[in-house]
Amino acid sequence: MKLIVLVKEVPDTYGDRTLNLETGLADRGASESVLDEISERALEVALSYADGHEGTEITVLTLAPEGAVTTIRKALAMGAHGAIQIVDEALQGADLTLTAEALAAAIKRAGFDLVIAGNSSTDGSGGMVPAAIAEHLSVPLVSRVSTVEVADGAVSGVRSVDGGVQQVRAALPAVVSITEALPDPRFPNFKGIMAAKKKPLETLTLADLAVDAEDATVARSIMLTVAEKPARAAGIKISDEGDAGDKLADFLAENRLV
């Protein structure tokens, strides 16, 4: 079984994030970069499967700048067997459609039985890359599942919906996206950290993937405006002079909160 896990380097989830108001992109130099937590959970799904199935090959795949090597090595230290990193200046500021096209090309090149991804990254929160990749690969997508089982040539899981849950299943090859409900990822141990230094890490460009570099420089989407999040305003205080209940009810009604 050949598993490919999509991983992403993001600004520290628990740190302050800064938006470049000229480009509309996150200022990735303003905070520490880390492996996205949802990526770690996706990798844990693959590693847990490999623990019980000999011969499983796990490759992590990312589209990131050259400096992301340290982050990728963490995924290798956790237990992935190899890594692929797509690096190209033409991909700077790539939107979701171009990102998905490049990732899908790398997946086709490597070969796969199952692609495992997080449902949404913590920086962009677009949530459409797994679906776009499945479309490029012409394979089914099992999305937003809180459990994952791979057996009998298929992947299945449970998805929460309004009023209940859905049991979903698709034949392999396929793409699956998981939620934060999956188990916490394992920590790299010393042996894994040392082994990660010798594991293969392949670097690819758009030319290697036969993705048109000139076309890649043309925006697939256009950002019309960008602005900083407004500062938090002081809340409204209601003094209780025997009529606080009425004032509170009026406030909720005026703001359409009831």
Residue frames as qw, qx, qy, qz and C-alpha x, y, z in Angstrom:
[[0.000, 0.889, 0.458, 0.000, 0.00, 0.00, 0.00],
 [0.429, 0.166, 0.011, 0.888, 1.40, 3.37, -1.03],
 [0.172, -0.850, -0.469, 0.169, 0.14, 6.26, 1.07],
 [0.342, 0.360, 0.013, 0.868, 0.80, 9.92, 0.33],
 [0.297, -0.729, -0.506, 0.354, 0.15, 12.38, 3.13],
 [0.233, 0.737, 0.121, 0.623, -0.24, 16.08, 2.38],
 [0.526, -0.560, -0.334, 0.546, 1.54, 18.24, 4.95],
 [0.209, 0.828, 0.157, 0.496, 1.87, 22.00, 5.23],
 [0.451, -0.135, -0.344, 0.812, 4.14, 24.45, 7.00],
 [0.134, -0.827, -0.403, -0.369, 2.11, 27.23, 8.63],
 [0.003, 0.580, -0.361, 0.730, 2.75, 30.19, 10.94],
 [0.131, 0.001, -0.857, 0.499, 2.70, 29.08, 14.58],
 [0.313, -0.533, -0.708, -0.341, -0.90, 28.17, 15.37],
 [0.470, -0.711, -0.459, 0.249, -0.69, 29.68, 18.85],
 [0.397, -0.283, 0.010, 0.873, 1.30, 32.78, 17.92],
 [0.260, 0.726, 0.151, -0.619, 0.35, 36.14, 16.45],
 [0.584, 0.318, 0.594, 0.453, -0.21, 36.15, 12.70],
 [0.000, 0.625, -0.063, -0.778, 0.45, 39.14, 10.47],
 [0.617, 0.606, 0.490, 0.109, -1.12, 39.93, 7.10],
 [0.334, -0.169, 0.316, 0.872, 0.87, 41.71, 4.40],
 [0.325, 0.684, 0.409, -0.509, -1.53, 44.46, 3.36],
 [0.207, 0.598, -0.449, -0.631, 0.18, 44.92, -0.02],
 [0.222, 0.198, -0.892, -0.340, 0.02, 41.31, -1.17],
 [0.766, -0.194, -0.062, -0.609, -2.86, 40.02, 0.93],
 [0.806, 0.082, -0.579, 0.087, -0.70, 37.08, 1.97],
 [0.742, -0.663, -0.063, 0.077, 0.32, 35.95, 5.41],
 [0.158, 0.826, -0.498, 0.210, 3.68, 37.33, 6.50],
 [0.957, -0.123, -0.258, 0.041, 5.39, 34.01, 7.15],
 [0.558, 0.323, -0.418, 0.641, 8.52, 35.68, 8.43],
 [0.275, -0.611, 0.162, -0.724, 6.67, 37.37, 11.29],
 [0.745, -0.414, 0.361, -0.378, 6.31, 34.23, 13.41],
 [0.297, -0.356, 0.882, 0.084, 7.78, 30.78, 13.85],
 [0.672, 0.207, -0.466, -0.537, 6.82, 28.21, 11.23],
 [0.463, -0.196, 0.817, -0.284, 5.50, 24.82, 12.32],
 [0.136, -0.094, -0.913, -0.373, 4.01, 21.69, 10.82],
 [0.522, -0.250, -0.110, -0.808, 0.24, 22.19, 10.75],
 [0.428, -0.171, 0.766, -0.449, -1.48, 20.16, 13.46],
 [0.825, 0.305, 0.209, -0.427, -4.05, 18.76, 11.02],
 [0.597, 0.576, -0.551, -0.089, -1.15, 17.58, 8.85],
 [0.050, -0.397, 0.858, -0.323, 0.30, 15.74, 11.84],
 [0.657, 0.067, 0.567, -0.491, -3.04, 14.05, 12.47],
 [0.797, 0.488, -0.157, -0.318, -3.26, 13.02, 8.81],
 [0.377, 0.544, -0.743, 0.098, 0.23, 11.53, 9.08],
 [0.364, -0.243, 0.781, -0.446, -0.79, 9.70, 12.26],
 [0.838, 0.252, 0.194, -0.443, -3.61, 8.02, 10.29],
 [0.712, 0.544, -0.439, -0.070, -1.03, 6.72, 7.81],
 [0.103, 0.505, -0.790, 0.333, 1.43, 5.67, 10.51],
 [0.612, -0.121, 0.595, -0.508, -1.26, 3.81, 12.47],
 [0.891, 0.351, -0.018, -0.289, -2.18, 1.87, 9.34],
 [0.540, 0.595, -0.586, 0.110, 1.47, 1.08, 8.63],
 [0.312, -0.473, 0.715, -0.409, 1.94, -0.21, 12.20],
 [0.721, 0.024, 0.619, -0.310, -0.37, -3.11, 11.39],
 [0.824, 0.533, 0.186, -0.053, 0.42, -3.65, 7.72],
 [0.560, -0.429, 0.459, 0.540, 3.94, -4.52, 6.64],
 [0.467, 0.246, 0.587, 0.614, 5.10, -3.19, 3.31],
 [0.093, 0.920, 0.379, -0.030, 3.20, 0.09, 3.64],
 [0.509, 0.113, 0.076, 0.850, 5.10, 3.01, 2.13],
 [0.086, -0.891, -0.386, 0.223, 4.36, 6.51, 3.45],
 [0.447, 0.217, 0.149, 0.855, 5.48, 9.62, 1.58],
 [0.041, -0.772, -0.370, 0.515, 4.76, 13.13, 2.80],
 [0.403, 0.462, 0.414, 0.673, 4.17, 15.76, 0.14],
 [0.141, -0.781, -0.300, 0.529, 4.30, 19.52, 0.52],
 [0.412, 0.687, 0.203, 0.563, 4.39, 22.69, -1.55],
 [0.466, -0.849, -0.094, 0.229, 6.66, 25.04, 0.38],
 [0.221, 0.910, -0.345, 0.069, 9.70, 27.33, 0.17],
 [0.659, 0.373, -0.591, 0.277, 13.22, 25.91, 0.44],
 [0.054, -0.452, 0.592, -0.665, 13.39, 26.87, 4.11],
 [0.792, -0.248, 0.064, -0.553, 10.64, 24.39, 5.01],
 [0.640, 0.269, -0.718, 0.057, 13.08, 21.46, 5.07],
 [0.004, -0.220, 0.761, -0.610, 13.26, 21.47, 8.88],
 [0.637, 0.028, 0.286, -0.715, 9.49, 21.17, 9.11],
 [0.823, 0.251, -0.393, -0.325, 9.45, 18.33, 6.60],
 [0.388, 0.328, -0.811, 0.289, 12.14, 16.51, 8.57],
 [0.400, -0.160, 0.605, -0.669, 9.77, 16.47, 11.55],
 [0.849, 0.167, -0.012, -0.501, 7.29, 14.45, 9.49],
 [0.701, 0.368, -0.609, 0.039, 10.10, 12.05, 8.57],
 [0.047, 0.335, -0.767, 0.545, 11.11, 11.82, 12.22],
 [0.664, -0.075, 0.343, -0.660, 7.54, 10.86, 13.12],
 [0.649, -0.033, 0.759, -0.027, 7.86, 7.84, 10.83],
 [0.685, 0.673, 0.028, -0.276, 7.24, 8.74, 7.18],
 [0.862, -0.033, 0.348, 0.368, 9.56, 6.87, 4.82],
 [0.453, 0.120, 0.327, 0.821, 10.26, 9.71, 2.41],
 [0.091, 0.752, 0.317, -0.570, 9.25, 13.21, 1.42],
 [0.424, 0.450, 0.455, 0.641, 8.57, 15.25, -1.70],
 [0.111, -0.692, -0.226, 0.676, 8.84, 19.04, -1.64],
 [0.450, 0.673, 0.412, 0.419, 7.62, 21.22, -4.50],
 [0.318, -0.665, -0.026, 0.675, 9.72, 24.38, -4.68],
 [0.424, 0.434, 0.451, 0.655, 9.34, 27.01, -7.39],
 [0.100, -0.223, -0.153, 0.958, 9.43, 30.81, -7.33],
 [0.269, -0.188, -0.511, -0.794, 6.43, 30.85, -9.65],
 [0.478, -0.460, -0.745, -0.078, 4.38, 29.30, -6.84],
 [0.194, -0.127, -0.451, 0.862, 4.86, 32.18, -4.45],
 [0.345, 0.218, 0.232, -0.883, 1.38, 33.27, -3.44],
 [0.227, -0.067, -0.851, -0.469, -0.23, 30.43, -5.43],
 [0.610, -0.155, 0.139, -0.765, -3.98, 30.19, -4.94],
 [0.691, -0.120, 0.650, -0.294, -5.84, 26.99, -4.08],
 [0.858, 0.461, 0.103, -0.199, -6.42, 25.90, -7.69],
 [0.482, 0.710, -0.505, 0.096, -2.78, 26.20, -8.70],
 [0.313, -0.499, 0.744, -0.315, -1.66, 24.56, -5.46],
 [0.819, 0.067, 0.490, -0.292, -3.97, 21.61, -6.10],
 [0.779, 0.601, -0.145, -0.103, -2.78, 21.26, -9.71],
 [0.242, 0.689, -0.656, 0.190, 0.88, 21.12, -8.69],
 [0.479, -0.330, 0.732, -0.355, 0.23, 18.69, -5.80],
 [0.877, 0.255, 0.291, -0.284, -1.85, 16.42, -8.04],
 [0.649, 0.662, -0.374, -0.015, 0.92, 16.34, -10.64],
 [0.011, -0.578, 0.767, -0.279, 3.42, 15.29, -7.97],
 [0.694, -0.096, 0.600, -0.387, 1.05, 12.59, -6.71],
 [0.869, 0.454, 0.005, -0.198, 0.62, 11.19, -10.22],
 [0.419, 0.699, -0.568, 0.114, 4.38, 11.18, -10.67],
 [0.206, -0.451, 0.791, -0.358, 4.96, 9.29, -7.42],
 [0.538, -0.128, -0.793, -0.253, 2.08, 6.85, -7.73],
 [0.278, -0.207, 0.555, -0.757, -0.40, 6.18, -4.91],
 [0.235, -0.342, -0.904, -0.099, -3.15, 4.04, -3.48],
 [0.281, -0.815, -0.505, 0.035, -4.48, 6.57, -1.00],
 [0.234, 0.444, -0.141, 0.853, -3.91, 10.29, -0.44],
 [0.438, -0.647, -0.570, 0.254, -4.54, 11.48, 3.13],
 [0.185, 0.422, -0.025, 0.887, -5.02, 15.17, 3.93],
 [0.021, -0.349, -0.584, 0.732, -6.42, 17.44, 6.59],
 [0.226, 0.723, 0.650, 0.068, -9.82, 18.91, 5.86],
 [0.139, 0.943, 0.101, 0.284, -8.53, 22.49, 6.18],
 [0.598, 0.165, -0.330, 0.712, -5.22, 24.17, 7.02],
 [0.347, -0.716, -0.437, 0.420, -5.01, 26.56, 9.95],
 [0.235, -0.343, 0.131, 0.900, -3.56, 29.41, 7.90],
 [0.152, -0.014, -0.504, -0.850, -5.68, 29.64, 4.75],
 [0.382, 0.241, 0.724, -0.521, -8.69, 27.61, 5.95],
 [0.397, 0.257, -0.449, -0.758, -9.79, 27.19, 2.34],
 [0.613, 0.008, 0.707, -0.352, -10.76, 23.54, 2.71],
 [0.772, 0.519, 0.059, -0.362, -10.97, 22.81, -1.04],
 [0.122, 0.645, -0.723, -0.215, -7.52, 21.43, -1.90],
 [0.407, -0.088, 0.908, -0.050, -8.36, 17.74, -1.20],
 [0.619, 0.549, 0.491, -0.272, -11.45, 17.95, -3.43],
 [0.410, 0.815, -0.262, -0.314, -9.54, 19.72, -6.21],
 [0.106, -0.505, 0.845, 0.141, -6.77, 17.10, -6.07],
 [0.544, 0.166, 0.810, -0.139, -9.31, 14.28, -6.29],
 [0.584, 0.725, 0.189, -0.313, -10.77, 15.98, -9.37],
 [0.233, 0.763, -0.549, -0.248, -7.34, 16.26, -11.02],
 [0.181, -0.327, 0.927, 0.013, -6.59, 12.60, -10.22],
 [0.645, -0.001, -0.466, -0.605, -10.07, 11.43, -11.31],
 [0.390, -0.090, -0.883, 0.244, -10.53, 9.46, -8.09],
 [0.441, -0.714, -0.480, -0.255, -13.25, 9.56, -5.41],
 [0.073, 0.448, -0.433, 0.779, -13.02, 11.82, -2.36],
 [0.569, -0.550, -0.606, 0.079, -14.00, 10.76, 1.15],
 [0.161, 0.549, -0.156, 0.805, -14.16, 14.11, 2.93],
 [0.314, -0.520, 0.279, -0.743, -14.31, 15.45, 6.48],
 [0.822, -0.238, -0.504, -0.114, -14.28, 12.09, 8.21],
 [0.400, -0.720, 0.406, -0.395, -13.66, 11.62, 11.93],
 [0.759, -0.272, 0.591, 0.022, -12.65, 7.96, 11.55],
 [0.487, 0.606, -0.523, -0.351, -10.65, 6.23, 8.84],
 [0.764, -0.159, 0.625, -0.020, -10.51, 2.54, 7.96],
 [0.418, 0.570, -0.570, -0.417, -8.63, 1.06, 5.01],
 [0.493, -0.108, 0.858, -0.094, -9.62, -2.51, 4.16],
 [0.582, 0.394, 0.710, 0.044, -10.73, -4.70, 1.27],
 [0.392, 0.262, 0.467, 0.748, -9.52, -2.27, -1.36],
 [0.098, -0.784, -0.384, -0.478, -11.51, 0.65, -0.01],
 [0.198, 0.070, -0.451, 0.867, -11.35, 3.54, 2.46],
 [0.351, -0.658, -0.583, -0.322, -14.28, 4.32, 4.74],
 [0.222, 0.008, -0.473, 0.852, -15.13, 6.61, 7.61],
 [0.114, -0.725, -0.661, 0.158, -17.77, 8.51, 9.54],
 [0.168, 0.286, 0.114, 0.937, -18.73, 12.08, 8.71],
 [0.005, 0.486, 0.604, -0.632, -20.76, 14.36, 10.97],
 [0.027, -0.386, -0.497, -0.776, -23.78, 16.03, 9.36],
 [0.359, -0.236, 0.194, -0.882, -26.68, 18.06, 10.69],
 [0.797, -0.160, 0.090, -0.575, -28.74, 15.79, 12.89],
 [0.970, -0.103, 0.215, -0.040, -26.52, 12.73, 12.71],
 [0.305, -0.571, 0.657, 0.387, -23.61, 11.01, 10.99],
 [0.795, 0.494, -0.183, -0.299, -22.91, 9.49, 7.59],
 [0.730, -0.278, 0.571, 0.251, -20.98, 6.31, 6.88],
 [0.518, 0.771, -0.215, -0.300, -19.01, 6.93, 3.68],
 [0.748, -0.208, 0.575, 0.258, -16.90, 4.55, 1.61],
 [0.533, 0.758, -0.231, -0.297, -14.94, 4.66, -1.66],
 [0.959, 0.107, 0.106, 0.240, -12.84, 2.19, -3.61],
 [0.393, -0.672, 0.359, 0.514, -9.11, 2.78, -3.86],
 [0.417, 0.006, -0.226, 0.880, -7.30, 4.69, -5.25],
 [0.187, -0.845, -0.459, -0.201, -8.90, 7.64, -3.48],
 [0.173, 0.412, -0.307, 0.840, -8.37, 10.83, -1.52],
 [0.499, -0.639, -0.582, 0.060, -9.51, 11.15, 2.10],
 [0.074, 0.549, -0.245, 0.796, -9.61, 14.31, 4.24],
 [0.536, -0.382, -0.698, 0.280, -9.78, 14.07, 8.02],
 [0.258, -0.847, -0.088, -0.457, -10.93, 16.33, 10.85],
 [0.006, 0.587, -0.595, 0.548, -9.40, 17.19, 14.20],
 [0.834, -0.316, 0.160, -0.424, -11.44, 14.37, 15.76],
 [0.879, 0.236, -0.389, 0.144, -8.74, 11.89, 14.74],
 [0.786, -0.516, -0.148, 0.306, -6.21, 10.88, 17.44],
 [0.149, -0.930, 0.280, 0.183, -3.35, 13.13, 18.51],
 [0.721, 0.567, -0.384, 0.105, -0.13, 12.55, 16.53],
 [0.882, -0.313, -0.110, 0.335, 2.81, 10.68, 18.02],
 [0.151, -0.933, 0.279, 0.169, 5.94, 12.53, 19.11],
 [0.711, 0.544, -0.421, 0.149, 9.20, 11.90, 17.23],
 [0.806, -0.559, 0.104, 0.167, 11.65, 9.95, 19.39],
 [0.239, -0.761, 0.479, 0.366, 15.43, 10.27, 19.31],
 [0.550, -0.020, 0.764, 0.337, 15.80, 7.28, 16.99],
 [0.451, 0.711, 0.530, 0.099, 13.29, 8.76, 14.57],
 [0.031, 0.965, -0.080, -0.248, 14.98, 12.16, 14.61],
 [0.351, -0.552, 0.643, 0.398, 18.34, 10.63, 13.76],
 [0.532, 0.229, 0.772, 0.260, 16.85, 8.39, 11.07],
 [0.354, 0.852, 0.339, -0.185, 15.07, 11.36, 9.46],
 [0.089, -0.799, 0.372, 0.464, 18.42, 12.86, 8.45],
 [0.235, -0.274, 0.837, 0.411, 19.05, 9.92, 6.10],
 [0.493, 0.488, 0.711, -0.117, 15.57, 9.50, 4.64],
 [0.343, 0.246, 0.512, 0.748, 15.02, 10.61, 1.02],
 [0.133, 0.746, 0.329, -0.563, 13.67, 14.10, 0.40],
 [0.459, 0.312, 0.559, 0.616, 13.03, 14.82, -3.28],
 [0.060, 0.605, 0.124, -0.784, 12.72, 18.40, -4.49],
 [0.420, 0.452, 0.682, 0.393, 10.61, 19.11, -7.57],
 [0.043, 0.313, -0.066, -0.946, 9.92, 22.20, -9.67],
 [0.622, 0.497, 0.254, -0.549, 6.97, 23.02, -11.91],
 [0.445, 0.566, -0.586, -0.370, 9.08, 21.99, -14.88],
 [0.044, -0.203, 0.974, -0.093, 9.63, 18.55, -13.33],
 [0.371, 0.324, 0.766, -0.413, 5.86, 18.22, -12.98],
 [0.167, 0.289, 0.683, 0.650, 5.08, 19.47, -16.50],
 [0.014, -0.830, -0.498, 0.253, 3.01, 22.31, -15.03],
 [0.427, 0.666, 0.184, 0.583, 3.29, 25.38, -17.25],
 [0.454, -0.347, -0.300, 0.764, 5.43, 27.84, -15.31],
 [0.025, 0.129, 0.206, 0.970, 4.32, 30.80, -17.43],
 [0.453, -0.495, -0.543, -0.505, 0.68, 29.93, -16.91],
 [0.585, -0.444, -0.578, 0.357, 1.42, 29.53, -13.19],
 [0.266, -0.111, -0.181, 0.940, 2.31, 33.22, -12.93],
 [0.288, -0.327, -0.352, -0.829, -1.20, 34.19, -14.03],
 [0.293, -0.066, 0.643, -0.704, -3.56, 34.56, -11.08],
 [0.178, -0.290, -0.905, -0.256, -6.34, 31.99, -11.05],
 [0.254, -0.785, -0.563, 0.052, -8.22, 34.13, -8.56],
 [0.221, 0.523, -0.052, 0.822, -8.16, 37.85, -7.77],
 [0.347, -0.520, -0.574, 0.529, -8.23, 39.46, -4.32],
 [0.100, 0.797, 0.339, 0.489, -10.22, 42.67, -4.49],
 [0.200, -0.814, 0.211, -0.503, -9.53, 44.15, -1.06],
 [0.725, -0.132, -0.563, 0.374, -7.53, 43.32, 2.05],
 [0.213, -0.747, 0.157, -0.610, -7.62, 44.92, 5.48],
 [0.186, 0.206, -0.811, 0.515, -6.43, 44.27, 8.99],
 [0.404, -0.536, -0.741, -0.008, -8.86, 42.84, 11.49],
 [0.160, -0.755, 0.001, -0.636, -10.38, 45.79, 13.37],
 [0.122, 0.245, -0.720, 0.638, -9.33, 46.29, 16.95],
 [0.320, -0.468, -0.822, 0.055, -11.67, 44.84, 19.51],
 [0.177, -0.546, -0.042, -0.818, -14.13, 47.49, 20.67],
 [0.112, -0.079, 0.724, -0.676, -15.29, 47.90, 24.24],
 [0.162, -0.410, -0.881, -0.170, -18.54, 46.14, 25.02],
 [0.317, -0.548, -0.165, -0.756, -21.76, 47.81, 26.10],
 [0.153, -0.031, -0.793, 0.588, -22.31, 47.98, 29.84],
 [0.439, -0.546, -0.487, -0.522, -25.79, 47.66, 31.27],
 [0.019, -0.231, 0.604, -0.762, -26.30, 49.15, 34.71],
 [0.340, -0.419, -0.839, -0.070, -28.88, 47.43, 36.86],
 [0.151, -0.095, 0.291, -0.940, -31.33, 49.95, 38.18],
 [0.501, 0.222, 0.662, -0.512, -34.13, 47.50, 38.42],
 [0.706, 0.586, 0.100, -0.384, -34.62, 47.39, 34.66],
 [0.156, -0.550, 0.746, 0.343, -31.47, 45.50, 33.56],
 [0.509, 0.184, 0.839, 0.055, -33.55, 42.60, 32.27],
 [0.473, 0.788, 0.345, -0.190, -35.55, 44.88, 29.98],
 [0.093, 0.854, -0.385, -0.337, -32.38, 46.63, 28.76],
 [0.339, -0.322, 0.848, 0.248, -30.71, 43.30, 28.02],
 [0.540, 0.435, 0.720, -0.015, -33.76, 42.05, 26.13],
 [0.358, 0.890, 0.082, -0.270, -33.89, 45.28, 24.09],
 [0.092, -0.713, 0.606, 0.340, -30.16, 44.99, 23.28],
 [0.441, -0.047, 0.877, 0.182, -30.52, 41.39, 22.08],
 [0.506, 0.648, 0.559, -0.106, -33.54, 42.27, 19.97],
 [0.207, 0.905, -0.140, -0.344, -31.85, 45.32, 18.40],
 [0.041, -0.613, 0.737, 0.282, -28.86, 43.19, 17.40],
 [0.822, 0.202, -0.325, -0.421, -31.05, 40.35, 16.14],
 [0.125, 0.372, -0.888, 0.241, -29.60, 37.94, 18.69],
 [0.332, 0.164, 0.831, -0.415, -33.01, 36.58, 19.67]]
